[in-house]
Amino acid sequence: MKDVPEVVEGYPGRSLAVAFAIGIALVIILSVFLYMSRETGNRIGEMRQAWHSYSVETTPRGYWISDIRADFGYGGLIHNFKNYVLRQDPDYGPILRQQSARLLGTIQAYRNSDPSQVELDALRQIEDVALEYTGNIPLIEEGIAAGQTAEQIDTRVRVDDSGALAALATLETLWVEERDRSLSGMVRAFSDGERLVRNFSVLLVGLIVLVGVVAILTTLLIANILRTNRRLQAELTLREQVELAERKLARAVEQSPTSILITDTDLNIEYANRKFFDLSGYTADEVYGHTPKMLQSGYSGQGVYKDLMVRLKQGQSWYGVFRNLRKDGAHYWVSTAIFPLVDQNGSVTHYIGIGEDITETRRTREQFAQVQKMEAVNILAGSVAHDFNNVLMSVIGNADLIELDADGNEDVQTSVSHIRIAARRAQALVRKMLTFARQRPRNPQRGDLVKATQEALELIKVSAPPSIETRFDVEIDAAFSDFDTTLFFQTLLNLCHNAFEAMGDQPGEVVLRISRADDDALDDLPDEAIGVIRLDVADTGPGMSDEVQQKVFEPFFSTKPVGKGTGLGLTIVHNSVEESHGRVELHSEPGKGTRFSLFYPMMPALSPEQQAELRAVAGDEHVLLVDDDENVLYVTRRLLTRYGYRVEAYSDPQRALEAFRAAPESYDVLLTDLMMPGLTGTDLIAAARSLRPDIPTILVSSYFDDAETPDDGDSTVRVQKPVDVQSLARIIRTSLHQVSKQKLTTLHRP
């Protein structure tokens, strides 16, 4: 029994120890629980504070800065203030005051958010400039009322806004830095909280037996924290994906091969991509805030733009092709689609225009049309020229006969001169079509450009208006070159006629001047050339713009009204001069007249024997003349007979061939038309050559084709219709002379 007290006495001690142990355990458990609760609360507080800093403090300031830039930047107060000064449109006054009021309200809201001193200083700078702009609005209105110019008003109201713009950039920089810090703190708080929760979860599992209710509550708390953390992480991830998608979309639009233009409902441009700037040649400062009217070239009528606006206001899309005007004055074609942009409520907020550059496609199409035009001219020339030139030959020949029978009658001589003038005009018209259609040299012969110009000037003066003086300044006595006389006459006629039409009824003068140019005026001179001849055709007319000068030599280009010109005249000039191994130089300024300078190779003058040979027309040889046109046959036979030739004429080539077969040695020359029914001139020459190879042959036609030229070397002389019979007699004389020289050469050959 003595031990019981000890036991009893020791029981309280053990109980106290157990209680103490239990107390210690409870204290430890409570301390752990309190510590976990405190740390958990701290993590949650950090996450709440980070989220609050991002969503409550950083985000509103971003909105305020965006509003400040919209109302203050180049799309707002600054831009409209300058537009008000330049355009003096009274509608800008109310707009500026509204923007100023919104801007000042935004600045005050920003101040109330307890910003830093740097931000306050920046806001003050922006506010001072905004107030200065607003205070100058009455000065603009006074200047407009006083009729002052934009430069005068600008001198009075000019505001230095560079500091304010720099302050706005400072606000944006501070906001970006604060946003980045908030996001970094938020991510760090979430990561620490997640790590703490995971560590505490292991301990809480061991304590769950002792503190079931606490464990359950703690588990629920942990689960809630984890769900919140995952939700926030998912939200951040989604936001990053949206921002990435927006950046990709922005890059795709900016790098699109089509031009993209976005305007508001008043057609003020708010966005344009890189392709638009490349096509138009404008910069962003020249485009933003303006309407697309700067692109209108005048090619599309106003009805097109009215239809476009009607469709857009009805919420419909518009599709079409525009010929737009670049900043440098050039044009480009775009296939355009314009459609309205609607918001979630179905209201139209903007218009979007998408244009595909089709300039090269249009240019290819125009070149194809040009080829078709040339083919049409070729067909027209081939089908009309032959018959028309036969008529002209009959007219010219009969005029020559009348002149020979006139016996000095001046009235008859005058009438014959007018007939020749009319015939030569008609001849020039047909030659113009033929020369352009064939694009190849004609019959160049050595001649004096001075004399040829004087002869052409006689006809040019007849067609000149009374108010225009035409004169010829000669600085050299003679200027020999190899050229086609008819084409040269046509060249001068085209240049002078264009000058007359350009001056109209206004007084002025057309001056032809011939002189010697420097040898380097032509790059490729013939070996026989002894210099360069310069022939200027200058007028005092209205001149030409640079754009017209670039196109003036293009086929079918004309500034004249429809029906007033073919667009071939200057093309013929250019081609005919180049065919003579020369070149054309154009100098013109608006209001200062125009000068065409024609450069020809200067060739040695013909010897007296050669000149006498060219002048010789008479003879007594036997000529076999063949032409299916009775009128041409009649007048040609009569005139050749007047020059002494014995002419045997046939309108049927088969009968002419039978006559030649009967006595081939009796004929001295064969003169035949090319296109005849039953037997062409080439076939007739070939048949005659098979009987007598040395017979001189002359082939006459309105239009020569390489496929129809006889394959007999260069012995057949080809003559272009219409040709006066005197020239034809001279050609016969020259052909017979060449045959005689060949025979002499053959006889004396060892």
PAKOLMI-489967 format. One record per residue (C-alpha): residue number from 0; residue in one letter; x, y, z. Coordinates in steps of 0.05 Angstrom, whole numbers, padded with zeros to 5 digits, always signed. Last residue first. Layout:
BEGIN
num residuo x y z
NUM a X Y Z
...
//
This chain:
BEGIN
num residuo x y z
749 p +00762 +00800 -03407
748 r +00699 +00842 -03390
747 h +00691 +00897 -03442
746 l +00625 +00869 -03470
745 t +00597 +00853 -03400
744 t +00611 +00924 -03375
743 l +00578 +00953 -03437
742 k +00517 +00910 -03426
741 q +00513 +00931 -03353
740 k +00519 +01004 -03373
739 s +00462 +00997 -03422
738 v +00418 +00963 -03370
737 q +00431 +01020 -03321
736 h +00411 +01072 -03374
735 l +00347 +01034 -03390
734 s +00329 +01034 -03316
733 t +00345 +01108 -03309
732 r +00302 +01128 -03369
731 i +00244 +01086 -03345
730 i +00250 +01118 -03276
729 r +00249 +01187 -03308
728 a +00187 +01169 -03347
727 l +00154 +01147 -03281
726 s +00173 +01213 -03249
725 q +00140 +01250 -03307
724 v +00081 +01202 -03302
723 d +00065 +01224 -03232
722 v +00067 +01167 -03182
721 p +00009 +01141 -03140
720 k +00030 +01087 -03129
719 q +00098 +01062 -03105
718 v +00149 +01040 -03156
717 r +00189 +00975 -03154
716 v +00248 +00968 -03201
715 t +00262 +00896 -03220
714 s +00337 +00880 -03223
713 d +00345 +00872 -03147
712 g +00348 +00797 -03145
711 d +00297 +00759 -03187
710 d +00249 +00729 -03136
709 p +00191 +00773 -03154
708 t +00159 +00811 -03095
707 e +00091 +00782 -03075
706 a +00113 +00750 -03010
705 d +00149 +00813 -02990
704 d +00085 +00852 -02996
703 f +00081 +00917 -03035
702 y +00023 +00964 -03031
701 s -00001 +01015 -03081
700 s +00033 +00980 -03139
699 v +00080 +00990 -03198
698 l +00132 +00938 -03221
697 i +00185 +00960 -03272
696 t +00222 +00910 -03314
695 p +00284 +00916 -03358
694 i +00288 +00856 -03406
693 d +00354 +00819 -03397
692 p +00324 +00750 -03383
691 r +00284 +00746 -03448
690 l +00235 +00688 -03454
689 s +00238 +00664 -03381
688 r +00243 +00737 -03361
687 a +00176 +00752 -03393
686 a +00143 +00695 -03354
685 a +00173 +00719 -03289
684 i +00152 +00790 -03303
683 l +00080 +00768 -03317
682 d +00079 +00726 -03254
681 t +00103 +00785 -03212
680 g +00051 +00831 -03245
679 t -00005 +00784 -03226
678 l -00043 +00742 -03278
677 g -00118 +00728 -03280
676 p -00140 +00792 -03247
675 m -00086 +00846 -03235
674 m -00047 +00866 -03172
673 l +00024 +00887 -03189
672 d +00018 +00937 -03246
671 t +00066 +00930 -03304
670 l +00121 +00967 -03342
669 l +00163 +00922 -03387
668 v +00221 +00956 -03423
667 d +00256 +00956 -03491
666 y +00206 +00913 -03530
665 s +00219 +00886 -03599
664 e +00263 +00829 -03574
663 p +00204 +00791 -03543
662 a +00164 +00789 -03608
661 a +00106 +00739 -03606
660 r +00118 +00721 -03534
659 f +00111 +00794 -03515
658 a +00043 +00799 -03550
657 e +00019 +00736 -03516
656 l +00041 +00764 -03448
655 a +00003 +00828 -03460
654 r -00059 +00788 -03479
653 q -00054 +00750 -03413
652 p -00042 +00815 -03374
651 d -00109 +00845 -03399
650 s -00109 +00922 -03394
649 y -00057 +00927 -03449
648 a -00016 +00986 -03473
647 e +00038 +00990 -03528
646 v +00076 +01054 -03518
645 r +00128 +01084 -03564
644 y +00163 +01135 -03521
643 g +00171 +01208 -03542
642 y +00155 +01245 -03477
641 r +00084 +01259 -03502
640 t +00076 +01183 -03514
639 l +00092 +01172 -03440
638 l +00037 +01222 -03424
637 r -00016 +01189 -03468
636 r +00001 +01118 -03445
635 t -00001 +01137 -03371
634 v -00068 +01173 -03380
633 y -00102 +01115 -03414
632 l -00074 +01059 -03372
631 v -00092 +01095 -03307
630 n -00164 +01105 -03332
629 e -00169 +01033 -03359
628 d -00147 +01001 -03292
627 d -00121 +00931 -03309
626 d -00050 +00957 -03320
625 v +00002 +00934 -03371
624 l +00050 +00980 -03410
623 l +00101 +00948 -03459
622 v +00148 +01006 -03475
621 h +00186 +01014 -03541
620 e +00242 +01064 -03534
619 d +00240 +01135 -03561
618 g +00263 +01174 -03500
617 a +00248 +01234 -03456
616 v +00254 +01237 -03380
615 a +00325 +01259 -03363
614 r +00328 +01299 -03298
613 l +00356 +01241 -03257
612 e +00410 +01227 -03310
611 a +00428 +01300 -03312
610 q +00437 +01299 -03236
609 q +00480 +01238 -03241
608 e +00523 +01269 -03295
607 p +00530 +01334 -03256
606 s +00554 +01293 -03196
605 l +00506 +01283 -03138
604 a +00521 +01320 -03073
603 p +00557 +01282 -03017
602 m +00513 +01259 -02959
601 m +00491 +01295 -02896
600 p +00459 +01246 -02847
599 y +00391 +01271 -02824
598 f +00370 +01303 -02757
597 l +00299 +01328 -02748
596 s +00287 +01378 -02692
595 f +00215 +01388 -02670
594 r +00203 +01452 -02632
593 t +00142 +01470 -02590
592 g +00115 +01534 -02560
591 k +00127 +01571 -02494
590 g +00060 +01566 -02458
589 p +00071 +01495 -02435
588 e +00143 +01475 -02452
587 s +00167 +01437 -02513
586 h +00230 +01405 -02541
585 l +00226 +01343 -02585
584 e +00285 +01309 -02620
583 v +00275 +01264 -02680
582 r +00328 +01217 -02708
581 g +00363 +01200 -02773
580 h +00382 +01137 -02811
579 s +00331 +01154 -02867
578 e +00284 +01101 -02838
577 e +00291 +01137 -02771
576 v +00262 +01200 -02803
575 s +00204 +01162 -02833
574 n +00189 +01126 -02768
573 h +00186 +01188 -02724
572 v +00145 +01229 -02773
571 i +00097 +01171 -02785
570 t +00087 +01164 -02710
569 l +00076 +01239 -02708
568 g +00018 +01234 -02757
567 l -00013 +01168 -02733
566 g -00061 +01192 -02678
565 t -00118 +01192 -02729
564 g -00142 +01263 -02717
563 k -00203 +01308 -02712
562 g -00258 +01254 -02709
561 v -00255 +01249 -02633
560 p -00225 +01312 -02604
559 k -00149 +01323 -02610
558 t -00100 +01301 -02557
557 s -00079 +01241 -02599
556 f -00045 +01174 -02587
555 f -00061 +01125 -02643
554 p +00011 +01102 -02649
553 e +00058 +01129 -02595
552 f +00102 +01188 -02616
551 v +00066 +01238 -02570
550 k +00066 +01193 -02509
549 q +00124 +01221 -02467
548 q +00112 +01291 -02494
547 v +00039 +01288 -02470
546 e +00061 +01273 -02398
545 d +00114 +01327 -02399
544 s +00062 +01379 -02419
543 m +00060 +01407 -02489
542 g +00067 +01476 -02520
541 p +00013 +01530 -02528
540 g +00035 +01552 -02598
539 t +00094 +01594 -02620
538 d +00118 +01543 -02670
537 a +00184 +01509 -02689
536 v +00202 +01460 -02744
535 d +00277 +01451 -02742
534 l +00318 +01414 -02795
533 r +00388 +01394 -02775
532 i +00436 +01363 -02824
531 v +00494 +01319 -02801
530 g +00563 +01310 -02832
529 i +00602 +01279 -02889
528 a +00564 +01213 -02894
527 e +00592 +01158 -02939
526 d +00605 +01111 -02881
525 p +00534 +01118 -02856
524 l +00527 +01154 -02789
523 d +00507 +01117 -02726
522 d +00507 +01161 -02665
521 l +00475 +01223 -02695
520 a +00484 +01292 -02663
519 d +00558 +01275 -02656
518 d +00573 +01307 -02723
517 d +00550 +01375 -02698
516 a +00491 +01404 -02736
515 r +00487 +01440 -02803
514 s +00427 +01484 -02814
513 i +00354 +01483 -02837
512 r +00302 +01526 -02805
511 l +00226 +01520 -02813
510 v +00189 +01573 -02773
509 v +00115 +01570 -02756
508 e +00086 +01636 -02731
507 g +00033 +01663 -02686
506 p -00035 +01696 -02684
505 q -00090 +01656 -02649
504 d -00143 +01624 -02694
503 g -00120 +01553 -02679
502 m -00049 +01552 -02649
501 a -00049 +01476 -02638
500 e -00084 +01463 -02705
499 f -00031 +01502 -02743
498 a +00026 +01468 -02706
497 n -00004 +01399 -02721
496 h -00010 +01419 -02795
495 c +00063 +01441 -02795
494 l +00088 +01376 -02766
493 n +00044 +01332 -02810
492 l +00061 +01371 -02874
491 l +00135 +01368 -02859
490 t +00133 +01292 -02850
489 q +00088 +01282 -02912
488 f +00138 +01319 -02956
487 f +00193 +01276 -02928
486 l +00152 +01214 -02939
485 t +00140 +01234 -03011
484 t +00212 +01250 -03024
483 d +00239 +01186 -02994
482 f +00307 +01204 -02965
481 d +00382 +01199 -02978
480 s +00414 +01265 -02960
479 f +00440 +01329 -02993
478 a +00438 +01395 -02957
477 a +00448 +01456 -03001
476 d +00458 +01531 -02991
475 i +00464 +01528 -02915
474 e +00432 +01574 -02862
473 v +00362 +01574 -02892
472 d +00305 +01605 -02853
471 f +00237 +01585 -02880
470 r +00174 +01624 -02862
469 t +00102 +01612 -02842
468 e +00060 +01668 -02811
467 i -00004 +01647 -02776
466 s -00066 +01692 -02774
465 p -00085 +01675 -02846
464 p -00090 +01600 -02830
463 a -00038 +01556 -02865
462 s -00063 +01508 -02919
461 v -00033 +01546 -02978
460 k +00030 +01558 -02938
459 i +00041 +01483 -02931
458 l +00035 +01472 -03006
457 e +00090 +01521 -03022
456 l +00130 +01498 -02962
455 a +00136 +01428 -02991
454 e +00175 +01455 -03051
453 q +00221 +01497 -03006
452 t +00233 +01437 -02961
451 a +00252 +01393 -03020
450 k +00301 +01446 -03045
449 v +00334 +01451 -02977
448 l +00333 +01376 -02967
447 d +00371 +01365 -03032
446 g +00364 +01295 -03058
445 r +00396 +01226 -03060
444 q +00341 +01174 -03064
443 p +00304 +01134 -03012
442 n +00248 +01090 -03040
441 r +00208 +01062 -02981
440 p +00238 +01039 -02915
439 r +00197 +00992 -02870
438 q +00141 +01000 -02819
437 r +00087 +00967 -02862
436 a +00022 +00992 -02830
435 f +00050 +01060 -02811
434 t +00076 +01074 -02881
433 l +00013 +01049 -02914
432 m -00035 +01090 -02871
431 k +00005 +01154 -02879
430 r +00016 +01140 -02953
429 v -00060 +01140 -02962
428 l -00067 +01207 -02928
427 a -00006 +01236 -02964
426 q -00036 +01217 -03031
425 a -00101 +01251 -03013
424 r -00062 +01314 -02996
423 r -00021 +01306 -03060
422 a -00085 +01300 -03101
421 a -00115 +01363 -03070
420 i -00051 +01402 -03084
419 r -00046 +01374 -03155
418 i -00118 +01395 -03170
417 h -00103 +01464 -03142
416 s -00043 +01471 -03187
415 v -00085 +01448 -03247
414 s -00136 +01502 -03232
413 t -00080 +01555 -03229
412 q -00051 +01531 -03295
411 v -00120 +01534 -03327
410 d -00129 +01605 -03303
409 e -00059 +01623 -03326
408 n -00069 +01598 -03397
407 g +00003 +01586 -03421
406 d -00014 +01538 -03478
405 a -00061 +01497 -03433
404 d -00051 +01432 -03471
403 l +00010 +01409 -03429
402 e -00026 +01431 -03365
401 i -00088 +01392 -03384
400 l -00045 +01330 -03396
399 d -00010 +01338 -03329
398 a -00078 +01346 -03294
397 n -00100 +01283 -03330
396 g -00041 +01246 -03301
395 i -00053 +01272 -03230
394 v -00127 +01252 -03232
393 s -00113 +01183 -03263
392 m -00057 +01170 -03214
391 l -00103 +01190 -03157
390 v -00157 +01142 -03180
389 n -00106 +01086 -03184
388 n -00083 +01106 -03115
387 f -00153 +01095 -03088
386 d -00160 +01027 -03120
385 h -00094 +01001 -03091
384 a -00099 +01037 -03024
383 v -00166 +01010 -03002
382 s -00157 +00935 -02987
381 g -00084 +00936 -02965
380 a -00090 +00999 -02924
379 l -00153 +00976 -02888
378 i -00123 +00908 -02872
377 n -00059 +00941 -02845
376 v -00100 +00992 -02806
375 a -00141 +00937 -02774
374 e -00077 +00898 -02758
373 m -00049 +00960 -02724
372 k -00113 +00968 -02684
371 q -00110 +00895 -02663
370 v -00038 +00904 -02641
369 q -00058 +00965 -02599
368 a -00115 +00925 -02568
367 f -00063 +00873 -02547
366 q -00019 +00928 -02518
365 e -00080 +00954 -02480
364 r -00093 +00885 -02452
363 t -00020 +00878 -02431
362 r -00023 +00946 -02397
361 r -00087 +00927 -02362
360 t -00055 +00864 -02335
359 e +00007 +00902 -02314
358 t -00035 +00953 -02277
357 i -00078 +00900 -02242
356 d -00060 +00918 -02170
355 e -00112 +00886 -02125
354 g -00152 +00933 -02080
353 i -00187 +00921 -02014
352 g -00230 +00977 -01985
351 i -00259 +00973 -01915
350 y -00313 +01021 -01890
349 h -00324 +01034 -01816
348 t -00376 +01034 -01760
347 v -00438 +01005 -01793
346 s -00486 +00982 -01739
345 g -00504 +00908 -01733
344 n -00503 +00908 -01657
343 q -00439 +00867 -01654
342 d -00404 +00918 -01699
341 v -00409 +00926 -01774
340 l -00355 +00938 -01826
339 p -00381 +00962 -01894
338 f -00354 +00936 -01960
337 i -00308 +00961 -02015
336 a -00277 +00913 -02067
335 t -00228 +00942 -02117
334 s -00192 +00918 -02178
333 v -00136 +00968 -02181
332 w -00105 +01005 -02240
331 y -00046 +01053 -02234
330 h -00034 +01124 -02257
329 a +00025 +01171 -02255
328 g +00021 +01241 -02225
327 d +00076 +01234 -02173
326 k +00026 +01224 -02117
325 r -00007 +01168 -02155
324 l -00075 +01175 -02188
323 n -00122 +01116 -02189
322 r -00155 +01081 -02248
321 f -00209 +01044 -02210
320 v -00241 +00976 -02223
319 g -00305 +00952 -02191
318 y -00340 +00917 -02133
317 w -00386 +00949 -02082
316 s -00413 +00916 -02019
315 q -00481 +00930 -01989
314 g -00500 +00962 -01922
313 q -00549 +01010 -01954
312 k -00500 +01067 -01939
311 l -00447 +01028 -01976
310 r -00490 +01017 -02037
309 v -00509 +01091 -02042
308 m -00436 +01111 -02032
307 l -00412 +01068 -02090
306 d -00469 +01091 -02136
305 k -00449 +01163 -02123
304 y -00376 +01146 -02136
303 v -00392 +01114 -02203
302 g -00438 +01172 -02223
301 q -00380 +01220 -02212
300 g -00347 +01191 -02273
299 s -00286 +01146 -02270
298 y -00224 +01170 -02307
297 g -00220 +01235 -02267
296 s -00157 +01212 -02232
295 q -00187 +01204 -02162
294 l -00133 +01182 -02112
293 m -00134 +01246 -02071
292 k -00208 +01235 -02062
291 p -00190 +01178 -02014
290 t -00210 +01222 -01954
289 h -00159 +01253 -01906
288 g -00146 +01239 -01832
287 y -00089 +01192 -01847
286 v -00063 +01200 -01918
285 e -00008 +01252 -01921
284 d +00020 +01235 -01853
283 a +00021 +01161 -01872
282 t +00062 +01174 -01935
281 y +00037 +01176 -02007
280 g +00066 +01138 -02067
279 s -00002 +01108 -02084
278 l +00020 +01037 -02098
277 d +00074 +01030 -02045
276 f +00031 +01066 -01993
275 f -00027 +01020 -02007
274 k +00018 +00959 -02004
273 r +00043 +00979 -01934
272 n -00027 +00980 -01903
271 a -00074 +01039 -01895
270 y -00112 +01058 -01832
269 e -00158 +01113 -01807
268 i -00177 +01147 -01872
267 n -00235 +01196 -01866
266 l -00292 +01169 -01909
265 d -00346 +01200 -01864
264 t -00366 +01130 -01842
263 d -00295 +01118 -01817
262 t -00242 +01094 -01865
261 i -00201 +01030 -01872
260 l -00155 +01019 -01932
259 i -00123 +00953 -01953
258 s -00078 +00946 -02014
257 t -00068 +00874 -02037
256 p -00003 +00835 -02029
255 s -00017 +00833 -01953
254 q +00043 +00848 -01909
253 e +00006 +00898 -01864
252 v -00057 +00856 -01861
251 a -00018 +00792 -01844
250 r +00025 +00829 -01793
249 a -00037 +00857 -01758
248 l -00070 +00788 -01758
247 k -00008 +00757 -01728
246 r -00006 +00811 -01674
245 e -00079 +00801 -01658
244 a -00069 +00726 -01654
243 l -00011 +00736 -01605
242 e -00054 +00783 -01563
241 v -00110 +00733 -01561
240 q -00062 +00677 -01542
239 e -00031 +00719 -01486
238 r -00101 +00735 -01460
237 l -00119 +00662 -01461
236 t -00056 +00644 -01422
235 l -00071 +00699 -01371
234 e -00142 +00674 -01362
233 a -00119 +00602 -01355
232 q -00069 +00624 -01302
231 l -00124 +00662 -01265
230 r -00169 +00602 -01268
229 r -00114 +00556 -01246
228 n -00098 +00601 -01186
227 t -00171 +00606 -01167
226 r -00179 +00531 -01171
225 l -00117 +00521 -01129
224 i -00141 +00571 -01077
223 n -00209 +00537 -01074
222 a -00177 +00469 -01066
221 i -00132 +00495 -01011
220 l -00191 +00526 -00974
219 l -00230 +00462 -00981
218 t -00170 +00423 -00956
217 t -00162 +00473 -00898
216 l -00235 +00466 -00880
215 i -00230 +00391 -00883
214 a -00165 +00392 -00844
213 v -00194 +00439 -00792
212 v -00253 +00393 -00785
211 g -00210 +00333 -00780
210 v -00158 +00364 -00734
209 l -00122 +00306 -00704
208 v -00130 +00257 -00761
207 i -00120 +00312 -00815
206 l -00054 +00332 -00784
205 g -00012 +00285 -00826
204 v -00048 +00304 -00891
203 l -00040 +00377 -00871
202 l +00035 +00370 -00871
201 v +00038 +00344 -00942
200 s -00011 +00397 -00966
199 f +00031 +00451 -00935
198 n +00086 +00441 -00985
197 r +00037 +00442 -01044
196 v +00003 +00504 -01020
195 l +00068 +00540 -01011
194 r +00090 +00524 -01083
193 e +00023 +00547 -01111
192 g +00026 +00611 -01071
191 d +00097 +00625 -01093
190 s +00078 +00615 -01167
189 f +00016 +00659 -01162
188 a +00055 +00714 -01127
187 r +00110 +00711 -01181
186 v +00059 +00714 -01238
185 m +00024 +00774 -01206
184 g +00089 +00810 -01191
183 s +00112 +00801 -01264
182 l +00045 +00825 -01291
181 s +00046 +00886 -01246
180 r +00119 +00902 -01264
179 d +00102 +00897 -01339
178 r +00042 +00942 -01331
177 e +00083 +00993 -01292
176 e +00136 +00994 -01347
175 v +00084 +01001 -01402
174 w +00049 +01057 -01364
173 l +00114 +01094 -01352
172 t +00131 +01091 -01427
171 e +00061 +01114 -01447
170 l +00065 +01172 -01399
169 t +00133 +01191 -01426
168 a +00107 +01189 -01498
167 l +00052 +01237 -01477
166 a +00105 +01282 -01447
165 a +00144 +01280 -01512
164 l +00080 +01300 -01549
163 a +00070 +01357 -01500
162 g +00142 +01380 -01508
161 s +00135 +01380 -01585
160 d +00070 +01419 -01583
159 d +00099 +01487 -01601
158 v +00036 +01526 -01619
157 r +00025 +01568 -01682
156 v -00035 +01614 -01672
155 r -00013 +01680 -01701
154 t +00035 +01655 -01755
153 d -00015 +01601 -01775
152 i -00068 +01654 -01787
151 q -00022 +01691 -01835
150 e -00001 +01626 -01871
149 a -00074 +01604 -01877
148 t -00092 +01670 -01909
147 q -00131 +01724 -01873
146 g -00201 +01742 -01894
145 a -00217 +01780 -01830
144 a -00271 +01730 -01811
143 i -00221 +01673 -01821
142 g -00170 +01710 -01778
141 e -00221 +01723 -01723
140 e -00242 +01649 -01723
139 i -00170 +01628 -01719
138 l -00158 +01676 -01661
137 p -00221 +01649 -01627
136 i -00190 +01579 -01631
135 n -00124 +01602 -01601
134 g -00147 +01590 -01529
133 t -00164 +01519 -01545
132 y -00094 +01506 -01572
131 e -00062 +01539 -01511
130 l -00108 +01500 -01465
129 a -00086 +01435 -01500
128 v -00012 +01457 -01494
127 d -00020 +01470 -01420
126 e -00058 +01405 -01408
125 i -00004 +01364 -01443
124 q +00051 +01396 -01401
123 r +00010 +01388 -01337
122 l -00002 +01315 -01352
121 a +00073 +01304 -01361
120 d +00088 +01338 -01295
119 l +00035 +01297 -01259
118 e +00063 +01233 -01290
117 v +00133 +01250 -01265
116 q +00104 +01267 -01196
115 s +00072 +01199 -01192
114 p -00003 +01186 -01202
113 d -00056 +01188 -01148
112 s -00115 +01166 -01191
111 n -00148 +01235 -01187
110 r -00095 +01262 -01235
109 y -00116 +01212 -01289
108 a -00189 +01233 -01282
107 q -00167 +01306 -01290
106 i -00128 +01289 -01354
105 t -00188 +01252 -01382
104 g -00233 +01311 -01369
103 l -00183 +01359 -01402
102 l -00181 +01314 -01464
101 r -00257 +01308 -01469
100 a -00264 +01384 -01464
99 s -00209 +01395 -01516
98 q -00241 +01345 -01563
97 q -00308 +01379 -01557
96 r -00276 +01448 -01568
95 l -00238 +01424 -01629
94 i -00300 +01393 -01660
93 p -00340 +01456 -01648
92 g -00288 +01498 -01685
91 y -00274 +01448 -01741
90 d -00342 +01459 -01773
89 p -00321 +01530 -01791
88 d -00276 +01503 -01847
87 q -00214 +01547 -01853
86 r -00179 +01492 -01894
85 l -00107 +01505 -01871
84 v -00120 +01535 -01802
83 y -00176 +01487 -01785
82 n -00135 +01429 -01812
81 k -00079 +01449 -01765
80 f -00127 +01449 -01706
79 n -00158 +01384 -01730
78 h -00090 +01349 -01729
77 i -00068 +01376 -01661
76 l -00136 +01364 -01627
75 g -00147 +01294 -01652
74 g -00120 +01245 -01704
73 y -00051 +01276 -01699
72 g -00051 +01268 -01624
71 f -00093 +01303 -01571
70 d -00162 +01269 -01570
69 a -00138 +01199 -01591
68 r -00073 +01205 -01552
67 i -00108 +01227 -01488
66 d -00160 +01171 -01496
65 s -00104 +01119 -01503
64 i -00069 +01148 -01442
63 w -00134 +01145 -01402
62 y -00147 +01073 -01423
61 g -00076 +01053 -01403
60 r -00086 +01089 -01337
59 p -00149 +01048 -01326
58 t -00110 +00983 -01337
57 t -00052 +00998 -01290
56 e -00089 +01016 -01226
55 v -00150 +00972 -01219
54 s -00134 +00911 -01262
53 y -00058 +00906 -01254
52 s -00048 +00934 -01185
51 h -00111 +00898 -01160
50 w -00086 +00832 -01189
49 a -00019 +00841 -01155
48 q -00052 +00861 -01089
47 r -00099 +00801 -01092
46 m -00041 +00754 -01108
45 e +00000 +00784 -01051
44 g -00060 +00780 -01004
43 i -00071 +00707 -01023
42 r +00002 +00693 -01010
41 n -00001 +00729 -00943
40 g -00066 +00694 -00924
39 t -00034 +00627 -00939
38 e +00027 +00647 -00898
37 r -00018 +00668 -00839
36 s -00061 +00606 -00844
35 m -00001 +00561 -00848
34 y +00031 +00596 -00788
33 l -00034 +00592 -00749
32 f -00042 +00519 -00766
31 v +00030 +00504 -00749
30 s +00024 +00543 -00685
29 l -00042 +00509 -00668
28 i -00012 +00441 -00681
27 i +00050 +00459 -00642
26 v +00008 +00488 -00586
25 l -00036 +00426 -00587
24 a +00024 +00382 -00586
23 i +00054 +00423 -00530
22 g -00012 +00420 -00494
21 i -00016 +00345 -00504
20 a +00054 +00339 -00480
19 f +00038 +00384 -00421
18 a -00025 +00344 -00409
17 v +00016 +00282 -00415
16 a +00067 +00312 -00369
15 l +00014 +00338 -00322
14 s -00019 +00271 -00324
13 r +00048 +00241 -00310
12 g +00058 +00288 -00252
11 p -00013 +00279 -00229
10 y -00002 +00205 -00231
9 g +00063 +00207 -00192
8 e +00028 +00220 -00127
7 v -00022 +00166 -00140
6 v +00034 +00119 -00159
5 e +00074 +00141 -00101
4 p +00012 +00139 -00060
3 v +00000 +00069 -00084
2 d +00071 +00044 -00067
1 k +00061 +00044 +00008
0 m +00000 +00000 +00000
//
